[in-house]
Amino acid sequence: MEPMANTQTRAHGDILALIEQVESQVVGQRTVIRSLILGLLCSGHVLLEGLPGTAKTRSVKALANALAISYGRIQFTPDLLPSDVTGTEVLHEAEGKSTLRFQPGPVFNQIVLADEINRAPAKVQAALLEAMAEGTITVAGQTHVLPELFMVLATQNPIEQEGTYPLPEAQMDRFLIKASVEYPTKEAERDIVRLVRSEENGVFSADKPQTITIDPASILKARQQIAAVTLSDMVENYIIDLVMATRQPEQYPQSKLASWLMIGASPRASIALDKCARALAWLNGRDHVLVDDVREVAILVLSHRLSLSYEALADGVNQRDLVHELLDVVSIG
């Protein structure tokens, strides 16, 4: 198992430094930070789901502040309009003439925080879906191209459902990764209190870049290197077998997949597993993917793409339980 030859490249070093910096600003959420980095490396969008106060917004801000790219935040509310996200044409007067000019909305930033995304109505979600899927926005018949490094980082609260609009399956499938943000441990909680105290004393501020700022060129270079990471036939077959098992669970009668699954994963799941596994292998300094890489990213990639049956819901089973069952029953090789 040879390490990849270009482990010490500037791009790899920059990304590792980026992870270290964000982890210094967000305590006890290592999985969340890794999810954001994987999304960035794979040019994908990330959904963060967690209770209030679990550093979802702080994680996104810490990532944005460490990157020399534009950042915009959209606070989703039930009265939000599509134009509040995409922008609109405004009347501009000059030299006695009136013309309509397009005024870009916050979605035209490179990192876009869609805070509490499930509070927006369907029309707003549809506008964001076009941006996520196509990298473009259409206003008044004109198509506008979004920045090259465009990434939506969305948050939602899993328990507060009053006044919310659940995301449709089509939009959920557009998210490369869904990360569950858990409460911190006792030790992490103590570190959080101390970190906030140091901010109050002016020692450190999460709103300002600290120590380093990553050149966007490093991200583009990292993506090129990740594209060259290879998979063996065995690993590739394992990815396909995992996804096919969600569509044909009856082939695993010894498991509970058939009774728990209502709808399986789309081909985007296979593509996402491939991309994220290669990105993780690259982060770990390898030029090839291991089965362990696939298994490590499986919950992040698959959980939000699976629909639970009524029986699973009655049994108190969640989507993460379903992915664990999937990993237990699908054989390797």
C-alpha positions as CSV (number, residue, x, y, z in Angstrom):
1,M,0.0,0.0,0.0
2,E,2.1,2.9,-1.3
3,P,1.3,6.4,-0.3
4,M,0.5,8.8,-3.1
5,A,3.6,10.5,-4.5
6,N,2.3,14.0,-4.2
7,T,1.2,13.9,-0.6
8,Q,3.4,16.8,0.2
9,T,2.1,19.0,-2.6
10,R,1.1,22.5,-1.7
11,A,-2.6,21.7,-2.3
12,H,-2.6,18.8,0.1
13,G,-0.7,20.8,2.7
14,D,-3.1,23.7,2.3
15,I,-6.2,21.5,2.8
16,L,-4.8,19.9,5.9
17,A,-4.0,23.4,7.3
18,L,-7.5,24.4,6.5
19,I,-8.9,21.5,8.5
20,E,-6.7,22.3,11.4
21,Q,-7.7,25.9,11.4
22,V,-11.4,25.3,11.3
23,E,-11.1,22.6,14.0
24,S,-9.4,25.2,16.2
25,Q,-12.5,27.5,15.9
26,V,-15.2,24.8,16.1
27,V,-14.8,22.5,19.1
28,G,-16.1,18.9,19.2
29,Q,-17.5,18.7,15.7
30,R,-14.8,16.9,13.8
31,T,-17.2,14.8,11.6
32,V,-19.0,18.0,10.6
33,I,-15.8,19.7,9.6
34,R,-14.7,16.7,7.6
35,S,-18.1,16.7,5.9
36,L,-17.7,20.4,4.9
37,I,-14.2,19.7,3.5
38,L,-15.3,16.7,1.6
39,G,-18.1,18.8,0.0
40,L,-15.6,21.4,-0.9
41,L,-13.2,19.0,-2.5
42,C,-15.9,17.2,-4.4
43,S,-17.6,20.4,-5.6
44,G,-20.8,19.3,-3.8
45,H,-23.4,20.7,-1.5
46,V,-23.7,19.8,2.2
47,L,-26.8,19.7,4.5
48,L,-26.1,20.1,8.2
49,E,-28.9,18.8,10.5
50,G,-28.8,19.4,14.2
51,L,-30.4,21.1,17.2
52,P,-30.0,24.8,17.8
53,G,-26.6,25.9,19.3
54,T,-24.6,23.0,17.9
55,A,-22.2,25.2,15.9
56,K,-23.7,24.6,12.4
57,T,-23.5,28.2,11.4
58,R,-20.2,28.7,13.2
59,S,-18.7,25.8,11.3
60,V,-19.7,27.3,7.9
61,K,-18.4,30.8,8.9
62,A,-15.1,29.4,10.1
63,L,-14.7,27.6,6.7
64,A,-15.6,30.7,4.7
65,N,-13.3,32.9,6.7
66,A,-10.3,30.7,6.1
67,L,-10.9,30.8,2.3
68,A,-10.2,33.8,0.1
69,I,-13.6,33.5,-1.6
70,S,-16.9,35.3,-1.3
71,Y,-19.4,34.3,1.3
72,G,-23.2,35.0,1.6
73,R,-25.8,34.0,4.1
74,I,-29.5,33.6,3.5
75,Q,-31.8,33.4,6.5
76,F,-34.7,31.3,5.3
77,T,-38.2,32.3,6.5
78,P,-41.7,31.5,5.4
79,D,-42.1,35.0,3.8
80,L,-39.0,34.7,1.7
81,L,-39.3,35.3,-2.1
82,P,-37.3,33.6,-4.8
83,S,-35.9,37.0,-5.8
84,D,-34.5,37.4,-2.2
85,V,-32.3,34.5,-3.1
86,T,-31.5,34.9,-6.8
87,G,-31.7,38.6,-7.2
88,T,-33.9,40.7,-9.4
89,E,-34.0,43.3,-12.1
90,V,-34.1,46.9,-10.8
91,L,-34.8,50.1,-12.6
92,H,-31.6,52.2,-13.2
93,E,-31.7,55.8,-14.3
94,A,-28.8,57.4,-16.0
95,E,-28.6,60.4,-18.3
96,G,-32.3,60.7,-18.4
97,K,-32.8,57.1,-19.5
98,S,-34.3,54.3,-17.5
99,T,-33.0,50.7,-18.0
100,L,-33.5,47.4,-16.2
101,R,-30.3,45.9,-14.7
102,F,-29.9,42.7,-12.9
103,Q,-29.0,43.0,-9.3
104,P,-27.5,39.7,-8.1
105,G,-28.8,38.1,-4.9
106,P,-26.8,36.4,-2.2
107,V,-26.7,33.1,-4.1
108,F,-24.1,34.6,-6.3
109,N,-21.4,34.1,-3.7
110,Q,-19.0,31.2,-3.8
111,I,-20.0,29.8,-0.4
112,V,-23.7,30.3,0.4
113,L,-25.1,29.5,3.9
114,A,-28.8,28.6,3.6
115,D,-29.7,28.8,7.2
116,E,-32.8,26.9,8.3
117,I,-33.5,25.9,4.7
118,N,-36.7,24.0,5.5
119,R,-38.4,27.2,6.6
120,A,-38.6,28.5,3.0
121,P,-41.7,27.8,0.8
122,A,-41.6,25.6,-2.4
123,K,-40.9,28.4,-4.9
124,V,-37.8,29.5,-3.0
125,Q,-36.5,26.0,-2.7
126,A,-37.1,25.5,-6.4
127,A,-35.0,28.6,-7.2
128,L,-32.2,27.3,-5.0
129,L,-32.5,23.8,-6.6
130,E,-31.7,25.2,-10.0
131,A,-28.6,26.9,-8.6
132,M,-27.5,23.7,-6.9
133,A,-28.2,21.5,-9.9
134,E,-27.1,23.6,-12.8
135,G,-24.8,26.3,-11.4
136,T,-27.0,28.9,-13.0
137,I,-29.9,31.2,-12.2
138,T,-32.7,32.3,-14.6
139,V,-34.3,35.6,-14.0
140,A,-36.7,37.3,-16.5
141,G,-35.7,34.8,-19.2
142,Q,-32.0,35.5,-18.8
143,T,-29.6,32.9,-17.5
144,H,-26.8,34.0,-15.2
145,V,-23.8,31.7,-14.4
146,L,-22.8,31.3,-10.8
147,P,-19.1,31.4,-9.6
148,E,-16.9,28.4,-10.3
149,L,-16.3,27.6,-6.7
150,F,-20.0,27.5,-5.8
151,M,-21.2,25.6,-2.8
152,V,-24.4,25.6,-0.8
153,L,-24.1,24.7,2.9
154,A,-27.6,24.4,4.3
155,T,-28.7,23.9,7.9
156,Q,-32.0,22.6,9.4
157,N,-33.5,21.7,12.7
158,P,-34.6,18.0,12.9
159,I,-37.2,18.4,15.6
160,E,-39.0,21.7,15.1
161,Q,-41.5,21.2,12.4
162,E,-44.0,23.9,13.0
163,G,-43.9,26.5,10.1
164,T,-41.5,24.4,8.0
165,Y,-41.6,23.0,4.5
166,P,-39.9,19.6,4.3
167,L,-37.3,19.4,1.5
168,P,-38.5,17.4,-1.5
169,E,-36.7,14.2,-2.4
170,A,-35.3,15.8,-5.6
171,Q,-33.6,18.6,-3.6
172,M,-32.4,16.2,-0.8
173,D,-30.7,14.1,-3.6
174,R,-28.8,17.2,-4.8
175,F,-26.9,17.4,-1.5
176,L,-23.7,15.4,-1.8
177,I,-23.6,14.9,2.0
178,K,-25.9,15.2,5.0
179,A,-24.1,15.4,8.3
180,S,-25.8,15.1,11.6
181,V,-24.5,17.6,14.2
182,E,-24.6,16.1,17.7
183,Y,-24.2,17.6,21.1
184,P,-20.5,17.9,22.2
185,T,-19.0,15.7,24.9
186,K,-18.4,16.9,28.4
187,E,-14.7,17.7,27.6
188,A,-15.6,19.5,24.4
189,E,-18.3,21.5,26.2
190,R,-15.6,22.7,28.6
191,D,-13.4,23.7,25.7
192,I,-16.3,25.6,24.1
193,V,-16.9,27.6,27.2
194,R,-13.2,28.5,27.4
195,L,-13.1,29.4,23.7
196,V,-16.0,31.8,24.0
197,R,-14.5,33.3,27.1
198,S,-11.3,33.9,25.2
199,E,-13.3,35.6,22.4
200,E,-14.9,37.9,25.0
201,N,-11.5,38.9,26.2
202,G,-10.3,39.7,22.7
203,V,-7.8,36.9,22.5
204,F,-9.6,35.2,19.6
205,S,-12.5,36.0,17.3
206,A,-14.3,33.5,15.1
207,D,-15.5,36.3,12.8
208,K,-11.9,37.1,11.6
209,P,-9.5,34.8,9.6
210,Q,-6.9,33.3,11.9
211,T,-3.3,32.6,10.8
212,I,-3.9,31.5,7.2
213,T,-6.1,32.1,4.2
214,I,-6.3,29.4,1.6
215,D,-5.8,30.3,-2.0
216,P,-8.8,29.0,-4.1
217,A,-6.2,27.7,-6.6
218,S,-5.3,25.1,-4.0
219,I,-8.9,23.8,-4.0
220,L,-8.9,23.5,-7.8
221,K,-5.6,21.7,-7.7
222,A,-6.8,19.3,-5.0
223,R,-9.8,18.5,-7.2
224,Q,-7.6,17.6,-10.1
225,Q,-5.5,15.3,-7.9
226,I,-8.6,13.7,-6.5
227,A,-9.8,13.0,-10.0
228,A,-6.7,10.9,-10.5
229,V,-7.2,8.7,-7.4
230,T,-8.0,5.1,-8.5
231,L,-10.4,2.4,-7.4
232,S,-9.9,-1.3,-7.8
233,D,-12.6,-3.5,-9.3
234,M,-13.4,-4.9,-5.9
235,V,-14.0,-1.4,-4.4
236,E,-16.0,-0.2,-7.4
237,N,-18.2,-3.4,-7.2
238,Y,-18.7,-2.8,-3.4
239,I,-20.0,0.7,-4.1
240,I,-22.4,-0.6,-6.7
241,D,-23.5,-3.5,-4.5
242,L,-24.3,-1.0,-1.6
243,V,-26.5,1.1,-3.8
244,M,-28.2,-1.9,-5.6
245,A,-29.0,-3.4,-2.2
246,T,-31.2,-0.3,-1.4
247,R,-33.2,-1.0,-4.6
248,Q,-33.4,-4.8,-4.3
249,P,-33.4,-5.4,-0.5
250,E,-35.3,-8.7,-1.0
251,Q,-32.0,-10.2,-2.1
252,Y,-30.9,-10.0,1.6
253,P,-33.7,-12.0,3.4
254,Q,-31.5,-12.4,6.5
255,S,-31.7,-8.7,7.0
256,K,-34.4,-6.1,7.8
257,L,-33.7,-4.1,4.7
258,A,-36.8,-5.2,2.8
259,S,-39.1,-4.3,5.7
260,W,-37.4,-1.0,6.5
261,L,-36.9,0.4,3.0
262,M,-39.5,2.2,1.0
263,I,-37.4,3.9,-1.8
264,G,-33.8,3.2,-2.5
265,A,-31.0,5.4,-3.7
266,S,-30.6,7.0,-7.1
267,P,-27.4,6.7,-9.3
268,R,-26.3,10.0,-7.7
269,A,-25.6,7.9,-4.6
270,S,-23.1,5.8,-6.5
271,I,-21.4,8.9,-8.0
272,A,-21.3,10.5,-4.6
273,L,-19.8,7.4,-2.9
274,D,-17.2,7.3,-5.6
275,K,-16.3,11.0,-5.3
276,C,-16.3,11.1,-1.5
277,A,-14.3,7.9,-1.1
278,R,-11.6,9.3,-3.5
279,A,-11.5,12.6,-1.7
280,L,-11.1,10.8,1.7
281,A,-8.3,8.6,0.3
282,W,-6.6,11.7,-1.0
283,L,-6.9,13.4,2.4
284,N,-5.4,10.3,4.0
285,G,-2.4,10.5,1.6
286,R,-3.2,7.7,-0.8
287,D,-3.6,7.5,-4.5
288,H,-6.1,4.7,-4.3
289,V,-9.4,4.0,-2.5
290,L,-9.9,1.3,0.2
291,V,-13.1,-0.4,1.2
292,D,-12.7,1.4,4.5
293,D,-12.9,4.8,2.8
294,V,-16.3,3.8,1.2
295,R,-17.6,2.5,4.5
296,E,-16.5,5.7,6.3
297,V,-18.4,8.0,4.0
298,A,-21.5,5.7,3.5
299,I,-23.6,7.3,6.2
300,L,-22.8,10.8,5.1
301,V,-23.7,10.0,1.5
302,L,-26.6,7.5,1.7
303,S,-28.7,8.4,4.8
304,H,-30.6,11.3,3.3
305,R,-31.2,9.4,0.0
306,L,-33.2,6.5,1.6
307,S,-36.9,6.6,2.4
308,L,-38.1,4.7,5.4
309,S,-41.1,2.4,5.4
310,Y,-44.0,2.8,7.8
311,E,-42.8,-0.3,9.6
312,A,-39.3,1.3,10.1
313,L,-40.9,4.5,11.5
314,A,-43.1,2.4,13.8
315,D,-40.0,0.6,15.1
316,G,-38.2,3.8,15.8
317,V,-35.6,3.2,13.1
318,N,-33.8,6.1,11.5
319,Q,-31.9,6.4,8.2
320,R,-28.5,6.0,9.9
321,D,-29.7,2.7,11.4
322,L,-30.7,1.7,7.9
323,V,-27.2,2.4,6.5
324,H,-25.6,0.5,9.4
325,E,-27.8,-2.5,8.5
326,L,-26.7,-2.1,4.9
327,L,-23.0,-2.1,5.7
328,D,-23.5,-5.2,7.9
329,V,-25.2,-7.3,5.2
330,V,-23.5,-6.3,1.9
331,S,-20.4,-8.4,1.5
332,I,-17.1,-7.2,0.2
333,G,-15.7,-8.8,-3.0
